[in-house]
Amino acid sequence: MQAYLVGGAVRDELLGLEVKDRDWVVVGATPKQMLAQGFTQVGSDFPVFLHPKTREEYALARTERKQGHGYHGFSVYSAPDVTLEEDLLRRDLTINAMARSEQGELTDPFGGRADLEARELRHVSEAFKEDPLRIIRTARFAARFQPLGFTVCAETMALMRTMVAAGEVEHLVPERVWQEIQRALHEQSPVTFFQVMRDCGALAVLIPELSSEDNFSAALETLQCVHSAEGSTAERFAALLCALDERDCTSRAKALKAPNDCQQLARLAAAFLPEIGKLDLAQPDAGHLLELLENADLWRRPERFSSLLSVLGCALGAGSQKRLEPLESAADSAQGVDPKTLMEKGFSGKELGEAIRSERLARIAQAVSSPTS
Ligand code: CTP
């Protein structure tokens, strides 16, 4: 039997990047032989083993054939007679379909190295079509390698468009799509991910609200800004959806099965953006500002509130930062109210709640009527 380093590790090593995970393919072995050598079996769908010492993944060479729609429904054939080339043929992109033997020799039957040099993301074969998740993966690799100059080649883009037109993206389960979106939001150029998704038509299926030119460019500008500020996943996700109206934003975030913190921040940002636009900057209404802070649950969720301010700051753009000032100074002044002091004054129960609220209101009114700057 012979083991080969495959996939991302070979690609990243040739690109001179740090290699994180090392995956191996084993040719000419049976599960029994692997177990006899001390490997432990993981995964039930196909034979994958963990190395007894390194704990790296060793998969027996396999071929896959699609049976149904979507991500599931593959029939896997794994046996000692499956060759390395056959295993590489079932893979998504040529740059991911190279192998290196333990002696250091490169196997590259599909021109992965040439595509690395030409900075092209190219599908290995028509088998690309068998897994619609590959459309999203390709967009994600475009996002990751954008700074190196990689683009999706014309033939692969055409194939991706055909797959989308055939309804393949609709068969993907939201959980897998979310996993890819979440990773894409943290790649080197997240906006590139959404540009590729739009070019191939997948975005119109997954986030149709971003089909309009206005929403799309607003989303990308805001996302780029949050990315430059090294924002969290929730901030990046909210940046993407905050230009939508609150209802559309809420239902899309839910349909994508984003985690709760992402859904909540996106909803808040979409709800706040029009409110910020309507504020009378010369004479902000203290009562309205207090309501906004209450809606944002500032006192119980101060970190989320500061995330909200970051996203809103990006959505407003450099020329409109002044619009956030009333909300920021209202938050600063209202946060200064200390319930303990009011309790010491004898307030309790419902009266305490009312006293806190009127103290906050008074402080906000004072802060916005006499701005410090
Ligand atoms: N692969 C594939 N189709 C998929 C998923 C994976 O062809 N839908 C193949 C690719 O050859 C890929 C390898 O399996 O290189 C390992 O997949 P994964 O670990 O997801 O990706 P990497 O290429 O290793 O990239 P990353 O750096 O993101 O881990």
Residues whose N, C-alpha, C, O or C-beta is under 5 A from the ligand:
A	BS01	CTP	G7 G8 A9 R90 R91 D92 N96 A97 D131
